[in-house]
Amino acid sequence: MKSIGFIGYSAMKFDENEAKKIIKNIFASFDDNEEYAIVSGATNMGIPKLVYEEANRHENMSLIGVMCKDGYTCELYPCDTIIAVGENWGDESETFIDLIEELYKIGGGPQSEKELKMALDAGLPTYEFKL
Protein backbone atom coordinates (compact mmCIF):
# COMPACT_ATOMS: atom_id res chain seq x y z
CA MET A 1 0.00 0.00 0.00
CA LYS A 2 1.36 3.39 -0.98
CA SER A 3 0.99 6.19 1.56
CA ILE A 4 0.30 9.65 0.10
CA GLY A 5 0.18 12.82 2.20
CA PHE A 6 -1.89 15.91 1.47
CA ILE A 7 -1.51 19.30 3.13
CA GLY A 8 -2.95 22.74 2.46
CA TYR A 9 -5.47 25.25 3.69
CA SER A 10 -7.85 24.16 6.43
CA ALA A 11 -9.67 27.12 7.97
CA MET A 12 -8.56 29.85 5.53
CA LYS A 13 -10.59 30.91 2.47
CA PHE A 14 -9.44 29.54 -0.88
CA ASP A 15 -10.83 28.79 -4.34
CA GLU A 16 -12.63 25.51 -3.62
CA ASN A 17 -13.48 24.83 -7.28
CA GLU A 18 -9.84 25.20 -8.30
CA ALA A 19 -8.76 22.98 -5.39
CA LYS A 20 -11.25 20.29 -6.45
CA LYS A 21 -9.86 20.34 -10.02
CA ILE A 22 -6.30 19.98 -8.72
CA ILE A 23 -7.26 17.12 -6.40
CA LYS A 24 -9.27 15.32 -9.10
CA ASN A 25 -6.28 15.53 -11.48
CA ILE A 26 -3.90 14.21 -8.80
CA PHE A 27 -6.14 11.21 -8.08
CA ALA A 28 -6.55 10.56 -11.82
CA SER A 29 -2.77 10.03 -11.99
CA PHE A 30 -2.86 7.20 -9.41
CA ASP A 31 -2.65 3.56 -10.50
CA ASP A 32 -6.10 1.92 -10.27
CA ASN A 33 -4.40 -1.41 -9.49
CA GLU A 34 -2.54 -0.10 -6.43
CA GLU A 35 -3.90 0.42 -2.93
CA TYR A 36 -3.36 3.77 -1.24
CA ALA A 37 -3.41 5.21 2.24
CA ILE A 38 -4.49 8.83 1.91
CA VAL A 39 -3.06 10.79 4.84
CA SER A 40 -4.16 14.32 5.75
CA GLY A 41 -5.19 16.45 8.70
CA ALA A 42 -8.30 14.55 9.91
CA THR A 43 -10.57 17.62 9.98
CA ASN A 44 -13.75 17.91 7.93
CA MET A 45 -12.75 21.25 6.41
CA GLY A 46 -10.51 22.74 3.77
CA ILE A 47 -8.10 20.67 1.72
CA PRO A 48 -8.27 17.61 4.02
CA LYS A 49 -12.05 17.41 3.54
CA LEU A 50 -11.81 17.76 -0.25
CA VAL A 51 -9.03 15.15 -0.43
CA TYR A 52 -10.96 12.65 1.69
CA GLU A 53 -14.13 13.23 -0.35
CA GLU A 54 -12.24 12.48 -3.57
CA ALA A 55 -10.57 9.42 -2.02
CA ASN A 56 -13.99 8.06 -1.07
CA ARG A 57 -14.88 8.02 -4.79
CA HIS A 58 -12.21 5.33 -5.27
CA GLU A 59 -12.36 1.77 -3.95
CA ASN A 60 -8.66 1.19 -3.31
CA MET A 61 -8.07 3.91 -0.71
CA SER A 62 -8.03 4.01 3.06
CA LEU A 63 -8.20 7.32 4.93
CA ILE A 64 -5.79 8.28 7.70
CA GLY A 65 -6.07 11.48 9.69
CA VAL A 66 -3.10 12.85 11.62
CA MET A 67 -3.70 15.74 14.02
CA CYS A 68 -2.87 17.06 17.46
CA LYS A 69 -5.25 16.51 20.38
CA ASP A 70 -6.60 20.04 19.87
CA GLY A 71 -8.08 18.68 16.65
CA TYR A 72 -10.83 17.03 18.70
CA THR A 73 -12.35 20.52 19.07
CA CYS A 74 -13.03 20.45 15.29
CA GLU A 75 -15.47 18.43 13.23
CA LEU A 76 -13.50 15.38 12.07
CA TYR A 77 -13.82 13.54 8.78
CA PRO A 78 -14.84 9.89 9.29
CA CYS A 79 -11.38 8.48 8.54
CA ASP A 80 -10.52 4.79 8.83
CA THR A 81 -7.78 5.72 11.30
CA ILE A 82 -7.15 8.89 13.28
CA ILE A 83 -3.83 9.48 15.00
CA ALA A 84 -3.63 12.29 17.58
CA VAL A 85 -0.12 13.39 18.56
CA GLY A 86 0.76 16.20 20.95
CA GLU A 87 -1.41 18.99 22.28
CA ASN A 88 -0.93 21.82 19.74
CA TRP A 89 -1.14 22.14 15.96
CA GLY A 90 2.23 21.28 14.49
CA ASP A 91 3.07 18.70 17.16
CA GLU A 92 1.86 16.01 14.76
CA SER A 93 4.04 17.08 11.81
CA GLU A 94 6.88 14.62 12.42
CA THR A 95 4.46 11.68 12.72
CA PHE A 96 2.69 12.81 9.55
CA ILE A 97 5.96 12.96 7.56
CA ASP A 98 7.04 9.56 8.93
CA LEU A 99 3.80 7.98 7.65
CA ILE A 100 3.98 9.14 4.01
CA GLU A 101 5.97 8.21 0.91
CA GLU A 102 5.18 11.35 -1.08
CA LEU A 103 3.52 14.70 -0.42
CA TYR A 104 1.09 16.97 -2.23
CA LYS A 105 0.79 20.55 -0.98
CA ILE A 106 -2.25 22.47 -2.20
CA GLY A 107 -2.02 26.06 -1.00
CA GLY A 108 -1.51 26.31 2.74
CA GLY A 109 -0.07 28.48 5.46
CA PRO A 110 2.94 28.30 7.78
CA GLN A 111 2.35 24.73 8.98
CA SER A 112 2.08 23.49 5.39
CA GLU A 113 5.32 25.30 4.52
CA LYS A 114 7.03 23.68 7.52
CA GLU A 115 5.78 20.21 6.55
CA LEU A 116 6.84 20.71 2.93
CA LYS A 117 10.36 21.54 4.11
CA MET A 118 10.35 18.49 6.40
CA ALA A 119 9.29 16.26 3.48
CA LEU A 120 12.01 17.71 1.25
CA ASP A 121 14.60 17.23 4.02
CA ALA A 122 13.43 13.61 4.35
CA GLY A 123 13.97 13.10 0.60
CA LEU A 124 10.30 12.51 -0.17
CA PRO A 125 8.90 13.33 -3.61
CA THR A 126 6.86 16.53 -3.22
CA TYR A 127 4.38 18.31 -5.47
CA GLU A 128 3.20 21.83 -4.82
CA PHE A 129 0.12 23.56 -6.22
CA LYS A 130 -0.69 27.24 -5.70
CA LEU A 131 -4.21 28.38 -4.88
Beta strands, then each sheet from edge to edge (+ up, - down):
strand 1: 2-8
strand 2: 36-40
strand 3: 61-67
strand 4: 81-84
strand 5: 102-106
strand 6: 126-129
sheet 1: 4+ 3+ 2+ 1+ 5+ 6+
end
